[in-house]
Amino acid sequence: MTIKILALIGSHRNKGNTARIVQMIEARMRGLAARQNTPLEWETLFLGDMEIRPCRGCRVCFDRGEESCPLKDAIPLIRAKMDAVDGLLLASPVYVDDVSGTVKTWIDRLAYLSHRPAMAFKVAYTVATVGGGPTAHTLRTMNGALLTWGYHLVGKKGLKMGALASTEEMFRYEKEAAHVAKDLFRAIFKHHAMQPSFLSLVAFKIQQSVWKREPPESNDYRYWRDKGWLDRNCTFYVPHRANPLKVALARGVGWIVSQFFL
């Protein structure tokens, strides 16, 4: 088994705090893989170095499919790399109490995944770095998108690191980096995506109920129909090992939300 990870860094600073914490996580994960005698393929992309044009809100990706997007840039390449790996590490600095503009643009351009989740059976971990303020909202932004895209969310980590941590100060984050690496490695190695969280099960039921009401000729309806996700007995994107009682309760909550709040 080869574990494949894609790290996306939402910063223009290739030697900043966010980049260096990702490097620390990668180093610890390589150590774990070596001890487990498991091949590891890791690729890091700096979103700030890639051409990602702002979404125009034209809805072409929703109505005709993402391949019809009029913007020609790096998004298809990034999506292909996301498809090819087992896990995603998404890291962003905090800008005005939220993700960087680069990360937000990347999320906006992949908004069609909220309609047609393609990342089921993949895991994700989110990291936010900040000088001295809160990271909660930034992590919610990233996790909210990844959840609706179908990812199994392994964990999240917010780090207060100052404007630019010195080399000596970076050693303070060894424990956090090791923790992220361990959780991400174990989630892939142990197939944790087959044990969806209560929130993931609720999100699936909400989406299932919503897309059942779509016109049969719509792109989203066809996607869900062809996946078999509109079948009455389908309870999640992929086969899973969730407790039947948890599944039943989640589907009940999801149905209520879809009927009375959407």
MIDOSE-1310 file (N, C-alpha, C; in nm, 2 decimals, decimal comma, always signed):
residues 262
mtik	+0,08/-0,12/+0,00/+0,00/+0,00/+0,00/+0,09/+0,12/+0,00; +0,07/+0,21/-0,10/+0,14/+0,34/-0,10/+0,04/+0,45/-0,06; +0,08/+0,53/+0,04/+0,00/+0,64/+0,08/+0,04/+0,77/+0,01; -0,06/+0,83/-0,05/-0,04/+0,95/-0,13/-0,10/+1,07/-0,07
ilal	-0,02/+1,18/-0,05/-0,07/+1,30/+0,02/-0,04/+1,42/-0,07; -0,14/+1,51/-0,08/-0,13/+1,64/-0,14/-0,14/+1,75/-0,03; -0,04/+1,83/-0,02/-0,05/+1,94/+0,07/-0,07/+2,07/-0,01; -0,17/+2,14/+0,02/-0,20/+2,27/-0,04/-0,18/+2,38/+0,06
igsh	-0,09/+2,48/+0,02/-0,06/+2,59/+0,11/-0,11/+2,71/+0,05; -0,20/+2,78/+0,12/-0,26/+2,90/+0,07/-0,19/+3,03/+0,11; -0,06/+3,03/+0,07/+0,02/+3,15/+0,10/+0,11/+3,18/-0,01; +0,16/+3,30/-0,02/+0,26/+3,34/-0,12/+0,40/+3,34/-0,05
rnkg	+0,40/+3,31/+0,08/+0,53/+3,31/+0,15/+0,58/+3,17/+0,16; +0,68/+3,13/+0,07/+0,73/+2,99/+0,06/+0,81/+2,96/+0,18; +0,85/+3,05/+0,26/+0,93/+3,02/+0,38/+0,87/+3,08/+0,50; +0,73/+3,10/+0,49/+0,66/+3,16/+0,61/+0,62/+3,05/+0,71
ntar	+0,55/+3,09/+0,81/+0,51/+3,00/+0,91/+0,42/+2,88/+0,86; +0,33/+2,91/+0,77/+0,24/+2,80/+0,72/+0,32/+2,70/+0,64; +0,41/+2,75/+0,56/+0,50/+2,65/+0,48/+0,59/+2,57/+0,57; +0,64/+2,63/+0,67/+0,73/+2,56/+0,76/+0,66/+2,45/+0,85
ivqm	+0,54/+2,48/+0,89/+0,47/+2,38/+0,97/+0,43/+2,26/+0,88; +0,40/+2,29/+0,76/+0,37/+2,18/+0,66/+0,49/+2,10/+0,64; +0,61/+2,16/+0,63/+0,73/+2,08/+0,61/+0,76/+2,00/+0,73; +0,73/+2,05/+0,85/+0,75/+1,97/+0,97/+0,65/+1,85/+0,97
iear	+0,53/+1,87/+0,93/+0,43/+1,76/+0,93/+0,48/+1,65/+0,82; +0,53/+1,70/+0,71/+0,57/+1,61/+0,61/+0,69/+1,52/+0,66; +0,78/+1,59/+0,73/+0,90/+1,51/+0,78/+0,86/+1,41/+0,88; +0,76/+1,44/+0,97/+0,71/+1,34/+1,07/+0,64/+1,23/+1,00
mrgl	+0,56/+1,26/+0,90/+0,49/+1,16/+0,83/+0,58/+1,06/+0,75; +0,69/+1,12/+0,70/+0,78/+1,03/+0,63/+0,85/+0,94/+0,73; +0,87/+0,99/+0,85/+0,93/+0,90/+0,95/+0,83/+0,79/+0,99; +0,70/+0,82/+1,00/+0,60/+0,72/+1,03/+0,60/+0,62/+0,92
aarq	+0,60/+0,66/+0,80/+0,59/+0,57/+0,69/+0,71/+0,48/+0,68; +0,82/+0,53/+0,71/+0,95/+0,45/+0,71/+0,94/+0,34/+0,82; +0,89/+0,38/+0,94/+0,88/+0,28/+1,05/+0,78/+0,17/+1,02; +0,68/+0,21/+0,94/+0,57/+0,11/+0,90/+0,61/+0,04/+0,77
ntpl	+0,72/+0,07/+0,72/+0,76/+0,01/+0,59/+0,66/+0,03/+0,48; +0,60/+0,16/+0,48/+0,49/+0,19/+0,39/+0,54/+0,30/+0,29; +0,54/+0,28/+0,17/+0,58/+0,39/+0,07/+0,49/+0,51/+0,09; +0,55/+0,63/+0,08/+0,48/+0,75/+0,09/+0,51/+0,84/-0,02
ewet	+0,41/+0,89/-0,09/+0,43/+0,99/-0,19/+0,36/+1,12/-0,15; +0,44/+1,23/-0,14/+0,40/+1,36/-0,08/+0,43/+1,47/-0,18; +0,33/+1,55/-0,22/+0,35/+1,66/-0,30/+0,29/+1,79/-0,24; +0,37/+1,89/-0,24/+0,32/+2,02/-0,19/+0,31/+2,12/-0,30
lflg	+0,19/+2,19/-0,30/+0,17/+2,30/-0,39/+0,14/+2,43/-0,32; +0,20/+2,53/-0,36/+0,17/+2,67/-0,31/+0,07/+2,73/-0,40; -0,05/+2,74/-0,35/-0,16/+2,80/-0,43/-0,12/+2,94/-0,48; -0,05/+3,01/-0,39/-0,01/+3,15/-0,43/+0,08/+3,16/-0,55
dmei	+0,15/+3,04/-0,58/+0,24/+3,04/-0,70/+0,17/+3,00/-0,83; +0,04/+2,96/-0,82/-0,03/+2,91/-0,93/-0,14/+3,01/-0,98; -0,17/+3,00/-1,11/-0,27/+3,09/-1,16/-0,41/+3,04/-1,13; -0,48/+3,10/-1,04/-0,61/+3,07/-1,00/-0,70/+3,19/-1,02
rpcr	-0,77/+3,20/-1,12/-0,85/+3,32/-1,15/-0,98/+3,32/-1,07; -1,03/+3,44/-1,03/-1,15/+3,45/-0,95/-1,27/+3,40/-1,02; -1,36/+3,33/-0,95/-1,48/+3,28/-1,00/-1,57/+3,39/-1,05; -1,63/+3,37/-1,16/-1,72/+3,48/-1,22/-1,87/+3,46/-1,18
gcrv	-1,90/+3,34/-1,11/-2,04/+3,32/-1,08/-2,13/+3,29/-1,19; -2,07/+3,24/-1,30/-2,15/+3,22/-1,42/-2,24/+3,09/-1,42; -2,21/+3,00/-1,32/-2,29/+2,88/-1,30/-2,27/+2,77/-1,41; -2,17/+2,79/-1,50/-2,15/+2,70/-1,61/-2,11/+2,56/-1,55
cfdr	-2,03/+2,56/-1,44/-1,98/+2,44/-1,38/-2,10/+2,36/-1,32; -2,20/+2,44/-1,27/-2,32/+2,37/-1,21/-2,41/+2,32/-1,32; -2,43/+2,40/-1,42/-2,53/+2,36/-1,52/-2,48/+2,27/-1,63; -2,36/+2,29/-1,67/-2,31/+2,21/-1,78/-2,19/+2,12/-1,75
gees	-2,13/+2,14/-1,63/-2,02/+2,06/-1,59/-1,89/+2,14/-1,58; -1,80/+2,10/-1,49/-1,68/+2,18/-1,46/-1,59/+2,19/-1,58; -1,59/+2,09/-1,67/-1,51/+2,09/-1,79/-1,54/+2,21/-1,88; -1,66/+2,27/-1,86/-1,71/+2,38/-1,95/-1,67/+2,51/-1,89
cplk	-1,60/+2,52/-1,78/-1,57/+2,65/-1,72/-1,49/+2,73/-1,82; -1,53/+2,86/-1,83/-1,46/+2,94/-1,93/-1,32/+2,99/-1,89; -1,29/+2,97/-1,76/-1,16/+3,02/-1,71/-1,05/+2,91/-1,73; -0,95/+2,94/-1,80/-0,84/+2,85/-1,83/-0,72/+2,88/-1,74
daip	-0,70/+2,80/-1,64/-0,59/+2,83/-1,55/-0,55/+2,69/-1,48; -0,50/+2,70/-1,36/-0,44/+2,58/-1,29/-0,54/+2,49/-1,22; -0,67/+2,54/-1,21/-0,77/+2,46/-1,14/-0,78/+2,31/-1,18; -0,80/+2,29/-1,31/-0,80/+2,14/-1,35/-0,68/+2,06/-1,31
lira	-0,56/+2,12/-1,31/-0,44/+2,05/-1,27/-0,45/+2,02/-1,12; -0,49/+2,12/-1,04/-0,50/+2,10/-0,90/-0,61/+1,99/-0,87; -0,72/+2,00/-0,94/-0,83/+1,90/-0,92/-0,78/+1,76/-0,95; -0,70/+1,74/-1,06/-0,65/+1,61/-1,10/-0,56/+1,56/-0,99
kmda	-0,48/+1,65/-0,93/-0,39/+1,60/-0,82/-0,47/+1,56/-0,70; -0,58/+1,63/-0,67/-0,66/+1,60/-0,56/-0,72/+1,46/-0,58; -0,76/+1,43/-0,70/-0,82/+1,30/-0,74/-0,72/+1,19/-0,72; -0,60/+1,22/-0,74/-0,50/+1,11/-0,75/-0,44/+1,07/-0,61
vdgl	-0,48/+1,14/-0,50/-0,42/+1,11/-0,37/-0,52/+1,05/-0,28; -0,47/+1,00/-0,16/-0,56/+0,95/-0,06/-0,60/+1,05/+0,04; -0,51/+1,15/+0,07/-0,53/+1,25/+0,17/-0,49/+1,39/+0,13; -0,56/+1,49/+0,19/-0,53/+1,63/+0,16/-0,50/+1,70/+0,29
llas	-0,38/+1,77/+0,29/-0,35/+1,86/+0,40/-0,37/+2,00/+0,35; -0,47/+2,07/+0,40/-0,49/+2,21/+0,35/-0,45/+2,31/+0,46; -0,36/+2,40/+0,43/-0,31/+2,49/+0,53/-0,32/+2,63/+0,48; -0,37/+2,72/+0,57/-0,39/+2,86/+0,53/-0,34/+2,95/+0,65
pvyv	-0,28/+3,06/+0,61/-0,26/+3,17/+0,71/-0,40/+3,24/+0,74; -0,41/+3,30/+0,85/-0,53/+3,37/+0,88/-0,52/+3,51/+0,83; -0,61/+3,55/+0,74/-0,62/+3,69/+0,69/-0,75/+3,75/+0,73; -0,75/+3,85/+0,81/-0,87/+3,92/+0,86/-0,97/+3,81/+0,91
ddvs	-0,93/+3,73/+1,00/-1,01/+3,63/+1,07/-1,07/+3,52/+0,98; -1,00/+3,50/+0,86/-1,05/+3,40/+0,77/-0,94/+3,34/+0,69; -0,97/+3,25/+0,59/-0,87/+3,20/+0,50/-0,81/+3,31/+0,42; -0,69/+3,28/+0,36/-0,63/+3,38/+0,27/-0,72/+3,39/+0,15
gtvk	-0,71/+3,50/+0,07/-0,78/+3,52/-0,05/-0,76/+3,41/-0,15; -0,63/+3,36/-0,15/-0,60/+3,25/-0,24/-0,68/+3,13/-0,22; -0,69/+3,09/-0,09/-0,77/+2,97/-0,05/-0,91/+2,99/-0,08; -0,96/+3,11/-0,05/-1,11/+3,14/-0,08/-1,14/+3,13/-0,23
twid	-1,05/+3,18/-0,31/-1,07/+3,17/-0,46/-1,06/+3,02/-0,50; -0,97/+2,95/-0,45/-0,96/+2,80/-0,48/-1,09/+2,73/-0,44; -1,15/+2,76/-0,32/-1,27/+2,71/-0,28/-1,39/+2,75/-0,37; -1,39/+2,87/-0,40/-1,50/+2,92/-0,49/-1,49/+2,85/-0,63
rlay	-1,38/+2,83/-0,68/-1,36/+2,77/-0,81/-1,40/+2,62/-0,81; -1,40/+2,56/-0,70/-1,44/+2,42/-0,68/-1,57/+2,40/-0,62; -1,65/+2,51/-0,62/-1,78/+2,51/-0,56/-1,87/+2,40/-0,61; -1,85/+2,36/-0,74/-1,94/+2,25/-0,80/-1,92/+2,12/-0,72
lshr	-1,81/+2,10/-0,65/-1,80/+1,98/-0,57/-1,90/+1,98/-0,45; -1,95/+2,09/-0,41/-2,05/+2,09/-0,31/-2,18/+2,04/-0,36; -2,20/+2,04/-0,49/-2,32/+1,98/-0,56/-2,29/+1,84/-0,60; -2,17/+1,81/-0,64/-2,13/+1,68/-0,69/-2,01/+1,63/-0,62
pama	-2,02/+1,59/-0,49/-1,91/+1,55/-0,41/-1,83/+1,43/-0,48; -1,70/+1,46/-0,50/-1,62/+1,36/-0,57/-1,50/+1,31/-0,48; -1,50/+1,36/-0,35/-1,39/+1,32/-0,27/-1,42/+1,22/-0,16; -1,53/+1,15/-0,18/-1,56/+1,04/-0,08/-1,45/+0,94/-0,08
fkva	-1,42/+0,88/+0,04/-1,32/+0,79/+0,06/-1,18/+0,85/+0,07; -1,17/+0,98/+0,06/-1,05/+1,05/+0,08/-1,05/+1,12/+0,22; -0,94/+1,14/+0,28/-0,94/+1,21/+0,41/-0,87/+1,35/+0,40; -0,90/+1,43/+0,49/-0,84/+1,57/+0,49/-0,81/+1,62/+0,63
ytva	-0,71/+1,70/+0,64/-0,67/+1,76/+0,77/-0,65/+1,91/+0,74; -0,70/+2,00/+0,82/-0,68/+2,14/+0,80/-0,59/+2,20/+0,91; -0,51/+2,30/+0,86/-0,42/+2,37/+0,95/-0,43/+2,52/+0,92; -0,44/+2,60/+1,03/-0,45/+2,75/+1,02/-0,34/+2,81/+1,11
tvgg	-0,26/+2,90/+1,05/-0,16/+2,97/+1,13/-0,20/+3,12/+1,14; -0,17/+3,17/+1,26/-0,20/+3,31/+1,28/-0,10/+3,38/+1,37; -0,09/+3,51/+1,36/+0,01/+3,58/+1,44/-0,03/+3,58/+1,59; -0,15/+3,61/+1,62/-0,19/+3,61/+1,76/-0,34/+3,61/+1,78
gpta	-0,42/+3,61/+1,68/-0,56/+3,61/+1,69/-0,62/+3,47/+1,69; -0,75/+3,46/+1,67/-0,82/+3,33/+1,67/-0,81/+3,26/+1,53; -0,82/+3,13/+1,53/-0,81/+3,05/+1,41/-0,95/+2,98/+1,38; -1,04/+2,98/+1,47/-1,16/+2,90/+1,46/-1,24/+2,93/+1,33
htlr	-1,26/+3,05/+1,29/-1,34/+3,08/+1,18/-1,27/+3,03/+1,05; -1,14/+3,05/+1,04/-1,06/+3,00/+0,93/-1,08/+2,85/+0,91; -1,07/+2,78/+1,02/-1,08/+2,63/+1,01/-1,22/+2,59/+0,97; -1,32/+2,67/+1,02/-1,46/+2,64/+0,98/-1,48/+2,66/+0,83
tmng	-1,42/+2,76/+0,78/-1,43/+2,79/+0,63/-1,38/+2,67/+0,55; -1,26/+2,63/+0,59/-1,20/+2,51/+0,52/-1,27/+2,38/+0,54; -1,31/+2,36/+0,66/-1,38/+2,23/+0,69/-1,52/+2,22/+0,63; -1,58/+2,34/+0,63/-1,72/+2,34/+0,57/-1,72/+2,30/+0,43
allt	-1,62/+2,36/+0,35/-1,61/+2,32/+0,21/-1,57/+2,18/+0,19; -1,47/+2,13/+0,26/-1,42/+1,99/+0,25/-1,53/+1,89/+0,29; -1,61/+1,92/+0,39/-1,71/+1,83/+0,43/-1,81/+1,81/+0,32; -1,86/+1,92/+0,25/-1,96/+1,90/+0,15/-1,90/+1,84/+0,02
wgyh	-1,77/+1,85/+0,01/-1,70/+1,78/-0,11/-1,69/+1,63/-0,09; -1,72/+1,58/+0,03/-1,72/+1,44/+0,05/-1,60/+1,39/+0,13; -1,51/+1,48/+0,17/-1,39/+1,43/+0,25/-1,43/+1,38/+0,39; -1,35/+1,29/+0,44/-1,36/+1,25/+0,58/-1,26/+1,34/+0,65
lvgk	-1,31/+1,42/+0,74/-1,23/+1,52/+0,81/-1,16/+1,45/+0,93; -1,03/+1,44/+0,92/-0,95/+1,37/+1,03/-0,94/+1,46/+1,15; -0,91/+1,59/+1,12/-0,88/+1,68/+1,24/-0,85/+1,82/+1,19; -0,83/+1,91/+1,28/-0,80/+2,05/+1,25/-0,70/+2,10/+1,35
kglk	-0,62/+2,19/+1,31/-0,52/+2,25/+1,41/-0,50/+2,39/+1,38; -0,52/+2,47/+1,49/-0,49/+2,62/+1,48/-0,37/+2,65/+1,56; -0,27/+2,73/+1,50/-0,15/+2,76/+1,56/-0,12/+2,91/+1,57; -0,10/+2,96/+1,69/-0,06/+3,10/+1,70/+0,10/+3,10/+1,70
mgal	+0,15/+3,17/+1,60/+0,30/+3,16/+1,58/+0,37/+3,29/+1,57; +0,30/+3,40/+1,59/+0,36/+3,53/+1,57/+0,38/+3,57/+1,43; +0,43/+3,68/+1,40/+0,45/+3,73/+1,26/+0,53/+3,64/+1,18; +0,65/+3,59/+1,23/+0,73/+3,50/+1,16/+0,82/+3,43/+1,27
aste	+0,79/+3,31/+1,30/+0,87/+3,23/+1,40/+1,01/+3,21/+1,35; +1,10/+3,23/+1,45/+1,24/+3,20/+1,42/+1,27/+3,05/+1,41; +1,38/+3,01/+1,36/+1,41/+2,87/+1,35/+1,41/+2,80/+1,48; +1,46/+2,87/+1,59/+1,45/+2,81/+1,72/+1,31/+2,80/+1,77
emfr	+1,23/+2,90/+1,74/+1,09/+2,90/+1,79/+1,01/+2,79/+1,72; +1,04/+2,75/+1,60/+0,97/+2,64/+1,53/+0,97/+2,51/+1,61; +1,07/+2,49/+1,69/+1,08/+2,37/+1,76/+0,96/+2,35/+1,86; +0,90/+2,46/+1,90/+0,79/+2,46/+1,99/+0,67/+2,38/+1,93
yeke	+0,67/+2,37/+1,80/+0,55/+2,31/+1,73/+0,58/+2,17/+1,69; +0,69/+2,11/+1,74/+0,72/+1,97/+1,70/+0,60/+1,88/+1,74; +0,55/+1,90/+1,86/+0,45/+1,81/+1,91/+0,32/+1,82/+1,83; +0,28/+1,94/+1,79/+0,16/+1,96/+1,71/+0,18/+1,89/+1,57
aahv	+0,30/+1,91/+1,51/+0,33/+1,86/+1,38/+0,32/+1,70/+1,38; +0,38/+1,65/+1,49/+0,38/+1,50/+1,50/+0,24/+1,45/+1,52; +0,16/+1,53/+1,59/+0,02/+1,49/+1,62/-0,06/+1,48/+1,48; -0,05/+1,59/+1,40/-0,12/+1,60/+1,27/-0,07/+1,48/+1,19
akdl	+0,06/+1,46/+1,18/+0,11/+1,35/+1,09/+0,06/+1,22/+1,13; +0,06/+1,19/+1,26/+0,01/+1,06/+1,32/-0,13/+1,04/+1,28; -0,22/+1,14/+1,30/-0,36/+1,13/+1,28/-0,39/+1,11/+1,13; -0,32/+1,18/+1,05/-0,34/+1,17/+0,90/-0,30/+1,04/+0,85
frai	-0,18/+1,00/+0,89/-0,13/+0,87/+0,85/-0,22/+0,75/+0,89; -0,26/+0,75/+1,02/-0,35/+0,65/+1,07/-0,48/+0,65/+1,00; -0,54/+0,76/+0,97/-0,67/+0,77/+0,91/-0,67/+0,70/+0,77; -0,56/+0,72/+0,70/-0,55/+0,65/+0,57/-0,52/+0,51/+0,58
fkhh	-0,42/+0,48/+0,67/-0,38/+0,34/+0,69/-0,49/+0,25/+0,74; -0,57/+0,31/+0,83/-0,68/+0,23/+0,89/-0,82/+0,25/+0,82; -0,82/+0,32/+0,71/-0,94/+0,34/+0,63/-1,05/+0,40/+0,72; -1,02/+0,51/+0,79/-1,12/+0,58/+0,87/-1,23/+0,64/+0,79
amqp	-1,21/+0,66/+0,66/-1,32/+0,71/+0,58/-1,44/+0,62/+0,57; -1,42/+0,49/+0,61/-1,53/+0,40/+0,61/-1,61/+0,41/+0,74; -1,57/+0,50/+0,83/-1,64/+0,53/+0,95/-1,68/+0,67/+0,96; -1,78/+0,71/+0,87/-1,81/+0,86/+0,87/-1,87/+0,91/+1,00
sfls	-1,84/+1,04/+1,02/-1,89/+1,10/+1,14/-2,04/+1,13/+1,13; -2,10/+1,16/+1,24/-2,24/+1,19/+1,25/-2,27/+1,31/+1,15; -2,19/+1,41/+1,16/-2,21/+1,53/+1,08/-2,20/+1,50/+0,93; -2,10/+1,41/+0,89/-2,09/+1,37/+0,75/-2,22/+1,29/+0,70
lvaf	-2,27/+1,21/+0,79/-2,39/+1,13/+0,75/-2,51/+1,23/+0,74; -2,52/+1,33/+0,83/-2,63/+1,43/+0,82/-2,61/+1,51/+0,69; -2,49/+1,55/+0,65/-2,47/+1,62/+0,53/-2,51/+1,54/+0,41; -2,48/+1,41/+0,41/-2,52/+1,33/+0,29/-2,67/+1,33/+0,28
kiqq	-2,74/+1,31/+0,39/-2,88/+1,30/+0,38/-2,95/+1,43/+0,34; -2,89/+1,54/+0,38/-2,94/+1,67/+0,34/-2,92/+1,69/+0,19; -2,80/+1,66/+0,14/-2,78/+1,67/+0,00/-2,87/+1,57/-0,08; -2,88/+1,45/-0,03/-2,96/+1,35/-0,10/-3,11/+1,40/-0,11
svwk	-3,16/+1,46/-0,01/-3,30/+1,51/-0,01/-3,31/+1,63/-0,11; -3,21/+1,71/-0,11/-3,22/+1,83/-0,19/-3,21/+1,79/-0,34; -3,12/+1,70/-0,38/-3,10/+1,67/-0,52/-3,21/+1,58/-0,57; -3,28/+1,52/-0,48/-3,40/+1,44/-0,53/-3,51/+1,53/-0,58
repp	-3,51/+1,66/-0,53/-3,61/+1,76/-0,57/-3,57/+1,83/-0,70; -3,45/+1,81/-0,75/-3,40/+1,87/-0,87/-3,47/+1,82/-0,99; -3,48/+1,90/-1,10/-3,54/+1,84/-1,23/-3,45/+1,73/-1,28; -3,51/+1,62/-1,33/-3,43/+1,50/-1,37/-3,33/+1,53/-1,48
esnd	-3,35/+1,64/-1,55/-3,26/+1,68/-1,66/-3,14/+1,76/-1,61; -3,14/+1,80/-1,48/-3,03/+1,88/-1,43/-2,90/+1,79/-1,42; -2,79/+1,86/-1,43/-2,66/+1,80/-1,42/-2,64/+1,73/-1,29; -2,68/+1,80/-1,18/-2,66/+1,75/-1,05/-2,75/+1,63/-1,02
yryw	-2,87/+1,63/-1,07/-2,96/+1,52/-1,05/-2,90/+1,39/-1,12; -2,85/+1,41/-1,24/-2,80/+1,30/-1,32/-2,68/+1,24/-1,25; -2,59/+1,33/-1,19/-2,47/+1,29/-1,12/-2,51/+1,20/-1,00; -2,60/+1,25/-0,92/-2,64/+1,17/-0,80/-2,72/+1,04/-0,84
rdkg	-2,80/+1,05/-0,95/-2,87/+0,93/-0,99/-2,77/+0,82/-1,04; -2,67/+0,87/-1,12/-2,58/+0,77/-1,18/-2,49/+0,71/-1,07; -2,46/+0,78/-0,97/-2,38/+0,73/-0,86/-2,46/+0,63/-0,77; -2,59/+0,63/-0,79/-2,68/+0,55/-0,70/-2,71/+0,61/-0,57
wldr	-2,67/+0,74/-0,55/-2,69/+0,80/-0,42/-2,83/+0,85/-0,40; -2,92/+0,84/-0,50/-3,06/+0,88/-0,48/-3,14/+0,76/-0,44; -3,08/+0,64/-0,44/-3,16/+0,52/-0,40/-3,20/+0,53/-0,25; -3,31/+0,48/-0,22/-3,37/+0,49/-0,08/-3,28/+0,43/+0,02
nctf	-3,21/+0,32/-0,02/-3,13/+0,25/+0,08/-2,99/+0,29/+0,09; -2,95/+0,39/+0,01/-2,82/+0,45/+0,01/-2,80/+0,55/+0,13; -2,71/+0,52/+0,22/-2,69/+0,61/+0,33/-2,57/+0,69/+0,34; -2,48/+0,67/+0,24/-2,35/+0,74/+0,23/-2,29/+0,73/+0,09
yvph	-2,19/+0,81/+0,06/-2,13/+0,81/-0,07/-2,06/+0,67/-0,10; -2,00/+0,61/+0,00/-1,93/+0,49/-0,01/-1,97/+0,39/+0,09; -1,95/+0,26/+0,07/-1,98/+0,16/+0,17/-1,91/+0,20/+0,30; -1,97/+0,18/+0,42/-1,92/+0,22/+0,54/-1,95/+0,12/+0,65
ranp	-1,89/+0,15/+0,77/-1,90/+0,07/+0,89/-1,96/+0,15/+1,00; -2,04/+0,25/+0,97/-2,10/+0,33/+1,08/-2,21/+0,25/+1,15; -2,22/+0,29/+1,28/-2,32/+0,22/+1,37/-2,46/+0,25/+1,31; -2,55/+0,14/+1,29/-2,68/+0,16/+1,23/-2,76/+0,26/+1,31
lkva	-2,75/+0,27/+1,44/-2,83/+0,36/+1,52/-2,79/+0,51/+1,48; -2,66/+0,53/+1,47/-2,60/+0,66/+1,44/-2,65/+0,70/+1,30; -2,65/+0,60/+1,21/-2,70/+0,63/+1,07/-2,84/+0,67/+1,07; -2,93/+0,60/+1,14/-3,07/+0,63/+1,15/-3,10/+0,77/+1,20
larg	-3,03/+0,80/+1,31/-3,05/+0,93/+1,38/-3,00/+1,04/+1,29; -2,88/+1,02/+1,22/-2,83/+1,12/+1,13/-2,93/+1,15/+1,01; -2,98/+1,04/+0,96/-3,08/+1,06/+0,85/-3,20/+1,13/+0,89; -3,24/+1,10/+1,01/-3,36/+1,18/+1,06/-3,33/+1,32/+1,08
vgwi	-3,22/+1,36/+1,13/-3,18/+1,50/+1,15/-3,16/+1,56/+1,01; -3,10/+1,49/+0,92/-3,08/+1,55/+0,78/-3,21/+1,57/+0,71; -3,31/+1,48/+0,73/-3,44/+1,50/+0,66/-3,51/+1,62/+0,72; -3,50/+1,64/+0,85/-3,57/+1,75/+0,91/-3,51/+1,88/+0,86
vsqf	-3,38/+1,89/+0,85/-3,31/+2,01/+0,80/-3,35/+2,04/+0,66; -3,35/+1,93/+0,58/-3,38/+1,95/+0,43/-3,52/+1,99/+0,41; -3,61/+1,95/+0,49/-3,75/+1,98/+0,47/-3,80/+2,11/+0,53; -3,74/+2,16/+0,64/-3,79/+2,27/+0,71/-3,69/+2,39/+0,71
fl	-3,57/+2,37/+0,66/-3,47/+2,48/+0,67/-3,41/+2,51/+0,54; -3,44/+2,43/+0,43/-3,38/+2,46/+0,30/-3,49/+2,47/+0,20
